[in-house]
Amino acid sequence: MATYNKRGYKPKTKPEKEEEELIDDSESTTAEVFESLDEGANKTEEWVSNNQNAIIGVIAAIALAALVYWAYNEFIQSPKQNEALLESIKANELYAAALNASGQEQDSLYNLALEGADGKYGLIKIADEYAGTDAGNLANYQAGMAYLNIGGDKYQKAIDYLSAYDGGDRVMEALAQAGIGDALVQVKQYDDAVSYYLNAADTEPNEFSSPKYLLKAAKAALQAGDNAKAVSALERIENEYSDSAEAQNAKVLLGQAKAKN
């Protein structure tokens, strides 16, 4: 039987057929992707529905924690900070006066700063009662330095209070580390002192204090019999702080330390 084509009919070329097949495959793949997305969305909705109580609980817990943190800072910590600052005024005045005094008067002023006067807390009480505040933290530093200057049997207390100071100011942190080193030297724990002096030198490196701490580290190391550490500290002064006031002294000690190696 003869087959006729309609007028105007042109048989499709092979490329046209392949293009149609590609379009059909693409439409099929797109449909599958959307179907997969729908299934995923349905599963997500189902999971959320099944776990909505837990989700709400977590969100509520986070919100509550944020509220508690805000309330603590607003109604407890801030007023405590202000109270601590007011309470520490007298102790700070006595401590400042002690820094500018000497001899027996200095010791007396340091003790008053530590114990308190005129019905006001001293540094010991401030550090304890207002722990966690800026004033309480500063009181740890000041108490440690007061005990270090009083000396005698107070060096361990100096170490304890200076160790309790948690920094916040890098210069004061370096001073605290060096203060611990000084106290350790006084009780002849030279090897431990070296580490604190080196930490002090590196906490806030500068041309003024770092060479001082490095020189102290070297002297403590020599006392401990650790010539290698002494040489290392002295060479740092020679190489990094050659213009410092300690450089000439360091040069002499370096020669002595190398001769002992």
C-alpha positions in Angstrom: 0.0 0.0 0.0 1.4 3.3 -1.0 2.2 5.9 1.8 1.5 9.5 1.2 2.8 12.5 3.1 0.8 15.6 3.6 1.6 18.6 1.5 4.4 20.6 3.0 5.6 17.7 5.0 9.3 17.3 5.3 10.8 14.3 7.0 12.9 15.2 10.0 16.6 15.0 9.7 18.6 12.9 12.1 19.9 15.9 14.1 16.4 17.2 14.6 15.3 13.9 16.0 18.3 13.8 18.4 17.4 17.3 19.6 13.8 16.3 20.3 15.1 13.3 22.2 17.4 15.5 24.2 14.6 17.9 25.1 12.4 15.0 26.1 15.2 13.6 28.3 15.8 17.1 29.8 12.2 17.6 30.6 12.1 14.2 32.2 15.2 14.9 34.3 13.8 18.3 35.4 10.6 16.7 36.5 12.5 14.1 38.5 14.5 16.9 40.2 11.4 18.8 41.2 9.8 15.5 42.4 12.9 14.8 44.4 12.8 18.3 45.9 9.2 17.9 46.8 9.9 14.7 48.5 12.8 16.3 50.4 10.6 19.3 51.4 7.9 16.9 52.6 10.5 15.0 54.7 11.8 18.2 56.2 8.3 19.4 57.0 7.6 16.0 58.5 10.8 16.1 60.6 10.0 19.6 61.8 6.5 18.6 62.7 7.7 15.6 64.6 10.4 17.5 66.4 8.8 20.9 66.8 8.6 20.7 70.6 12.3 19.9 70.8 13.1 22.8 68.4 11.0 25.2 70.3 12.7 24.1 73.5 16.2 24.7 72.1 15.2 28.2 70.8 13.6 29.0 74.2 16.7 27.8 76.0 19.0 30.0 73.9 16.6 33.0 74.4 16.6 32.3 78.2 20.4 32.1 78.3 20.7 35.4 76.5 18.1 37.0 78.8 19.9 35.7 81.9 23.3 37.0 80.6 21.8 40.4 80.0 20.1 40.5 83.4 23.2 39.4 85.1 25.3 42.2 83.5 22.6 44.8 83.9 21.4 44.1 87.5 24.3 42.3 89.1 27.6 42.7 87.4 27.3 46.4 86.5 26.2 47.5 90.0 28.9 45.3 91.6 31.5 46.9 89.3 30.4 50.4 90.5 30.3 49.3 94.1 33.8 47.8 93.9 35.2 51.0 92.3 33.7 53.2 95.1 34.9 50.8 97.8 38.4 50.7 96.5 39.1 54.4 96.4 40.7 54.5 99.9 42.8 51.4 99.3 44.0 52.9 96.0 45.0 56.2 97.7 47.0 54.3 100.3 48.7 52.2 97.7 49.6 55.2 95.6 51.0 56.9 98.7 53.1 53.8 99.5 54.7 53.9 96.1 56.0 57.4 96.8 57.2 56.6 100.3 60.2 54.7 101.7 61.4 52.7 104.6 59.1 52.2 107.6 56.5 54.6 106.3 56.2 52.7 103.0 55.6 49.4 104.8 53.0 51.0 107.0 51.1 52.4 104.0 51.3 49.1 102.2 49.8 47.4 105.2 47.0 49.9 105.5 46.3 49.5 101.8 46.1 45.7 102.3 44.0 45.7 105.5 41.9 48.8 104.9 41.4 52.1 106.8 38.7 54.5 107.8 36.0 51.8 107.6 36.8 51.0 104.0 37.9 47.7 102.6 41.6 47.0 102.0 43.0 45.3 98.9 42.7 41.8 100.5 38.9 42.2 101.1 38.3 43.9 97.7 40.1 41.1 95.8 37.9 38.6 97.7 34.5 40.3 97.9 34.6 41.7 94.4 36.3 38.8 92.5 35.3 39.0 88.9 35.2 42.7 88.7 37.9 45.1 87.3 38.5 46.5 90.8 38.8 43.0 92.3 41.3 42.0 89.6 43.4 45.2 90.1 43.4 44.5 93.8 45.0 41.2 93.2 47.9 42.9 91.4 48.2 45.7 94.0 48.1 43.2 96.9 50.8 41.1 95.2 53.1 44.1 94.7 52.5 45.3 98.2 53.5 42.0 99.7 56.5 41.9 97.3 57.7 45.3 98.6 57.0 44.4 102.3 59.2 41.3 101.8 60.2 39.1 104.7 57.9 36.1 105.0 55.4 37.7 102.5 56.9 36.5 99.2 54.6 33.5 98.9 51.6 35.8 99.3 53.0 38.1 96.6 53.3 35.1 94.3 49.7 34.0 95.1 48.1 37.4 94.5 50.1 38.2 91.4 49.3 34.8 90.0 45.6 35.6 90.5 45.8 38.7 88.4 44.4 37.7 85.0 45.7 40.5 82.9 43.6 42.8 80.8 46.4 45.2 80.4 49.6 43.9 78.8 52.0 46.3 80.5 50.6 45.4 83.9 50.5 41.7 83.0 54.3 41.9 82.2 54.8 43.7 85.5 52.9 41.0 87.4 55.0 38.2 85.6 58.2 40.0 86.5 57.0 40.6 90.1 56.5 36.8 90.5 60.0 36.3 89.1 61.3 38.8 91.8 59.5 36.9 94.5 60.8 33.6 93.3 64.4 34.9 93.3 63.9 36.1 96.9 63.0 32.5 97.9 65.9 31.2 95.8 63.7 29.4 93.2 65.9 30.7 90.4 65.0 28.3 87.7 61.3 29.0 88.0 62.0 32.8 88.1 63.7 32.6 84.7 60.5 31.5 83.0 58.5 34.4 84.5 61.1 36.9 83.5 61.1 35.6 79.9 57.3 35.7 79.8 57.4 39.3 81.1 59.9 40.3 78.4 57.7 38.9 75.6 54.3 39.9 77.0 54.7 43.5 75.9 58.0 43.8 74.0 59.5 47.3 74.2 62.9 49.0 74.3 62.5 50.0 78.0 61.3 47.0 80.0 62.1 44.0 77.9 65.9 44.3 78.2 65.4 44.7 82.0 63.4 41.5 82.2 65.9 39.7 80.0 68.8 40.8 82.1 67.0 39.5 85.2 66.3 36.3 83.5 70.0 35.9 82.6 71.1 36.6 86.2 68.5 34.1 87.6 69.7 31.5 85.1 73.3 32.0 86.2 72.2 31.6 89.8 70.4 28.4 88.8 73.5 27.1 87.0 71.8 27.2 83.6 74.4 29.0 81.5 72.7 28.1 78.2 69.5 30.1 79.2 71.7 32.9 80.5 73.5 33.1 77.2 70.3 33.0 75.2 68.7 35.9 77.2 71.9 38.0 77.0 72.3 37.5 73.3 68.7 38.7 72.8 69.6 41.9 74.6 72.7 42.2 72.4 70.8 41.5 69.2 67.4 43.0 69.8 68.1 45.8 72.3 71.6 46.9 71.6 70.8 50.6 72.4 69.2 49.9 75.8 70.8 50.8 79.1 71.2 47.1 79.9 73.3 46.4 76.8 76.7 47.1 78.3 76.0 45.1 81.4 74.7 42.3 79.3 77.8 42.2 77.2 80.0 41.7 80.2 77.8 39.0 81.6 77.6 37.3 78.2 81.4 36.9 78.2 81.3 35.4 81.7 78.4 33.0 80.8 80.1 31.8 77.6 83.4 31.2 79.5 81.5 28.9 81.9 80.0 26.8 79.1 
